[in-house]
């Protein structure tokens, strides 16, 4: 059976940057009741995780890789997964191993939803399509975003006009029906 990876503890490089900004050389954190200690060396481009799981002391050396940024300025750091040897920015911590998402038989929670759950999740998003920074008009012309809002409002108007046809009158408890 596939595990839902959304709920697994993980550590990202941005988390490590924050940990090492606060402490020098090594840092500790707890995930799912397991105490992890990390020793970090940029010169050797290595990161060592130390932890104890089911009474056994474990150690995992994770290689770090530095690549030029796609923006042309600076570098981007990546973990190299010890299981798959793929570069990644996030490692998942399963008390027994530390690996990237590709090493696990996993799915995301949204992939496990059935049709009614998807419908109700999307229903809340249909309330109003307006965005904080969206502009319906630009230089007097309607934008694609504006067309989307117009289409939404027309659909709402049609639904409001025809609601009596689709919902039986006994559903509405008015003084006439009582």
N, C-alpha and C positions, 0 to 999 in steps of 0.2 A: 504494500500500500504506500502511496506517495504521502510524504509529509507536507504540511503547509508551512512554507518557509518564512512567511510573514511574522510568525511568532517566535522564531529561533533567535537567540541573542547573536549579535554581530558587532564587529568593530570596523570602522572605516578609517582611512588615513586621516581624514579631518579630525576624528576623535583623538587619534594618536597625537596629532599636532597640538591639540588643546592640552592633553595630558602632559606632554613633555614641555610645554610652555610653562606649566605650573610647577613641574618637578624636573630635576636634572638626572640624566643617566638611566633611571628606571622608574617605572610607574606600576601601580596596582589597581585593580578593579575587580568587582564581583559580578558574575552573570550566572543566573540559575543556581545560586548557592555555591558556586565554584569560584575560589579566589585565584585570579590570574595575575602573574607578575610579568612585566615586559621589560626587556633590556634592549636598548636601541643603539645602533652604531652606524652613523652615516658614512664614516670613513670606509668601513668594511662592507657597507650596503647590506646590512643584515639586521634582522629583528628576531629576538629569541623570546618565546612564550614559555613560561614555567607555571605548572599548575598540578594539583593533586585531585585525582578522580577515582572513586571506589578504592581508596587506600593505596593507589599506585601513583608515584610521582612521575609526571610526564614533562617532556621538553620537546619543543618543536622550533626548528630554525626556519625562518621565513626570509627568503631572499627579497631584496628591494631592487627595483629597477628605475632608473631615471631616464626619461625621454624628453626630447625637446617639445615644447608646447606647440599646438597647432596654430596659435596666435603669433608665433614667431618670437615671443619674448619669454625667457626663463625656461624652466623645466617642470615636468609633471612627474610625481613619484607614483609608483605602482607596487603592490605586493605581487610576488610570483607564487601562485598556489602550489603547495608542496605535493598535492595529489595529481593535479592535471597539468601543471607547469604553464598555465595561462596567466596572463597579467590581469589583475583586478584591483579595484579600489576598496572592496569590502570583503572581509573574511567572516564566515559564520562559525560560531563556537558551539560545537556539539561536544559536551564534556570529554568525549573520547578523542576526537580529532578537531583540527582547525583547518578549514578549507574554503574555497570559493563556492559559489552556488552551483557551479557545474559539477562538483564532486558528489552532490546529493541527489537522490531520487525525490524530486520536489515539484510542487505546484504553488502558485500564489492563490490566496483565498478568493480572489475575484474569478479565478478559473473554475472554482468548485461550485459557484452559484447556479441555482436552477432558474428557470425562466420567470417564475413569479417574483423571486428575489431581485432579479435584474430589473424587472418592470418597476417594482416599488422603489428601488434605488434610483432609477432614472426619473421617476415621477417627481421627486423633489427638485431635480434639476430643471424641470419644465416649467416651474412656477413663473419665472421671469428671465428672459434671455439677456436682459441688459447687463452690460459689464461696467465696471467702474471707469475704465478708460476708453470704452468704445464710442465712436462717433458715427451717428446715422447719416450725417451730411458732411461733405467736404467741398468747399468752394461752390456751394449751391447744388451739388450733384449728390445723388444718393450713393452710399457706399455698399459693398457686399454685406457688411454688418447691418446696415439700415434695411436692406432687402430681407435679411433674415428676421429682423424684428417685425417688418410689415407682414411677412408670411405668417409669423407666429400670431400676430394680432388678428389677421383674417381667420385663421383656424379657430382661435378662441371665440370670435364673433359667430361663426357658423355653429360651433358647439353650443353656445348660449342660446341661439335662436332655435335650434332643433332639440334641445334637451327634453322638452315635453314629449316629443315623439318617441324617444328611446327609453325614458324612465316612466313606468306606469304611474297613473295619477294617485293611486293609494299610497305611494311612497311619500307624497307630500301631505303632511297633516295640516291642512288649513281648516278654517271654520266652515267652508263650503262642504268639504268631504266628511266632516264629523257628524 
